[in-house]
Amino acid sequence: MKVRYAVLAVALAASSCAKRPDAIVPVDIPMAAYSNQSCQGLAQELVKEQATLSSLSKQQHDAATGDAMGVFLIGVPMSSTFGGDKEGQVAVSKGKVTAIESSLKAKGCK
């Protein structure tokens, strides 16, 4: 009986671990959010958002690694438990990058 509880606890801990950044699906952000900007404005916004995404992805990668180590060592996903999981922010940033890139293509920007 105790073995079942231990297996259940480990399964729950492992399922609440932070995802790797490449496994996070972008949020669907409409291109219309960026349609009123010029090509230069879109290019600047893209550079800014790519930097944000890079920073968030690094934090998410660190959180996923921390969770894996925490589960392995003590059975608890430490980063997710203490707010290190940035999955939602990574998904939004990925969506923004996709929307900006689509808007650039639709406007014929180089």
Secondary structure, 3 states (H helix, E strand, C coil): CHHHHHHHHHHHHHHCCCCCHHHCCCCCCCHHHHCCCCHHHHHHHHHHHHHHHHHHHHHHHHHHHHHHHHHHHHCCCHHHHCCCCCHHHHHHHHHHHHHHHHHHHHHCCC
